[in-house]
Amino acid sequence: MTTNMKTDGCTTFILQVLLYCWLLCFVISLHLTLFFVSDMSGKVVNRENTRELALKIATEEEKRRKTDPTESHEKSLIIVGSKEVGKTTMIYRFLEKEDTPKATLAMDYSYGRKAGKSLIKDVVHVWEIGHLTSSLVATAMSGSALSHSPYHTTILIVLDLSKPEILWNSLEECLDALRKAMKISYSDELVREMLEQKKKTLKEPTADLFPMKVCLIGGKYDAFRELHVDDRELVGQVLRATAHTLGAGLHYHSAKDAHLLRKTKELLSQYGFRGQVARASVTDYEKPLSVVAGSDSFDAIDLGYSVGKPTTTLDAIGQIYVTRFPQDSGEPGAGVDESSQEAAEPLVDRLRLQREQEISVLLRQMLEAPSTNIPVPEPY
């Protein structure tokens, strides 16, 4: 009886020890499970936080890249101007293309890359407007705004110096299309902001100041040299006064002059990449003019009107010009009217319409694409 009691007591003791050990293991296991779950939950939370943080940083960087007025690895050139003045040839020389230039029916897009000081290459987007309408210019402006701020877009207005009888009409057509395109592409607030910022950089801002960066390029200088010296001087004075009124630069160009080709390439590199800024201006009318934006003055130009009166506008400058060179309305200028009059050749009309449709599709794809950056493929 006593032995049985001892045996029962021993069995009870062993069972209690086993129960205690099982409870201890259960508690330890529970703690380990809770710790593991907590740790994994923390990792999931951390992963979600990291993803949100990365997205926030990327969004802020994208916004900064598209609005930064001072820094950008991407810039744009929008080229408009007289017909058959050599705009495409100028672009090909700048981008070092060896293809034979072809006439631009509506608008062409090309690009160039250049290694910078950092690992990121600088990119220039080049939009050439062959058929001048505000809608096509607005397409180029909107396309440029996908990659960078409008502060990094430069407008190049190429005028035919060899045809003074249509030069002023071409200039007015270009400026009219550009101003309409700005209203389509940019908000009024942004345009006012660019205008105020530009006024701060100029010593003599005018009422007709153009908000964006502009450069007037006088093409076919080789043929222009054949004009009478007095005519060359007046054209030069008018273009200097116009450039100064707009807050623009001025540069003479010829595809048949190696020196001017090099100078034009340097100028486009300055606007399109981070090229060295030209400091010296050439204002001798016996030489190809080259005037840095903001460096000129009405007193130095001496076109023959009072600076203190409200006549220092493009209209007044135009009146002086057309008095000497009446404009030929029958000659083609920079483009046709916005009403899109039909060309003489139906085939040209169809090709132009097809090209405009292709450009519209391209812009829509860029606007709807997940990436708001203009795709720039690697060169072959």
FENFENHU-V376337 format. One record per residue. N is the residue number from 1. PSI is psi in whole degrees, 0 to 359 (NA if undefined). Layout:
# FENFENHU-V376337
n=<N;N>
psi=<PSI;PSI>
This chain:
# FENFENHU-V376337
n=<1;2;3;4;5;6;7;8;9;10;11;12;13;14;15;16;17;18;19;20;21;22;23;24;25;26;27;28;29;30;31;32;33;34;35;36;37;38;39;40;41;42;43;44;45;46;47;48;49;50;51;52;53;54;55;56;57;58;59;60;61;62;63;64;65;66;67;68;69;70;71;72;73;74;75;76;77;78;79;80;81;82;83;84;85;86;87;88;89;90;91;92;93;94;95;96;97;98;99;100;101;102;103;104;105;106;107;108;109;110;111;112;113;114;115;116;117;118;119;120;121;122;123;124;125;126;127;128;129;130;131;132;133;134;135;136;137;138;139;140;141;142;143;144;145;146;147;148;149;150;151;152;153;154;155;156;157;158;159;160;161;162;163;164;165;166;167;168;169;170;171;172;173;174;175;176;177;178;179;180;181;182;183;184;185;186;187;188;189;190;191;192;193;194;195;196;197;198;199;200;201;202;203;204;205;206;207;208;209;210;211;212;213;214;215;216;217;218;219;220;221;222;223;224;225;226;227;228;229;230;231;232;233;234;235;236;237;238;239;240;241;242;243;244;245;246;247;248;249;250;251;252;253;254;255;256;257;258;259;260;261;262;263;264;265;266;267;268;269;270;271;272;273;274;275;276;277;278;279;280;281;282;283;284;285;286;287;288;289;290;291;292;293;294;295;296;297;298;299;300;301;302;303;304;305;306;307;308;309;310;311;312;313;314;315;316;317;318;319;320;321;322;323;324;325;326;327;328;329;330;331;332;333;334;335;336;337;338;339;340;341;342;343;344;345;346;347;348;349;350;351;352;353;354;355;356;357;358;359;360;361;362;363;364;365;366;367;368;369;370;371;372;373;374;375;376;377;378;379;380>
psi=<317;320;317;322;319;319;317;321;320;317;319;317;317;318;322;319;315;319;319;315;322;318;320;315;321;316;315;316;318;317;316;320;313;321;318;315;317;319;315;320;320;321;319;316;316;321;318;319;319;319;316;321;317;319;319;317;317;320;317;321;320;318;318;319;325;352;352;117;352;325;137;139;358;136;167;147;126;118;121;173;194;154;147;38;354;29;314;317;319;318;316;321;321;315;1;42;139;359;157;123;141;156;136;114;311;285;141;145;136;174;166;150;151;132;129;196;336;182;339;128;144;142;135;129;127;119;115;122;112;324;103;109;153;329;320;320;320;325;316;319;316;320;321;323;346;337;334;175;148;344;337;18;132;133;126;117;109;120;146;104;335;352;75;337;349;359;313;321;318;316;314;321;317;313;322;314;322;318;320;321;324;320;327;321;326;155;156;324;318;319;317;321;316;322;314;321;322;323;326;337;355;144;332;66;148;173;337;24;135;130;325;168;133;146;129;127;118;108;165;47;330;319;329;328;342;348;163;148;322;322;318;322;316;318;317;317;316;317;323;315;321;313;318;323;320;347;36;166;171;135;131;145;149;131;350;7;115;321;315;326;315;318;320;320;319;321;314;326;324;316;323;327;205;53;168;132;129;138;327;140;151;115;10;119;350;356;166;122;146;106;124;139;129;355;348;179;154;327;319;327;318;59;347;26;161;127;331;350;160;6;358;60;172;326;317;319;319;322;320;320;310;342;321;320;85;137;136;107;342;340;143;134;238;338;189;173;157;342;355;64;145;139;166;325;118;327;319;320;317;318;319;317;318;318;318;322;319;319;321;319;317;315;319;321;321;322;327;352;151;321;129;9;139;126;125;99;157;139;154;NA>
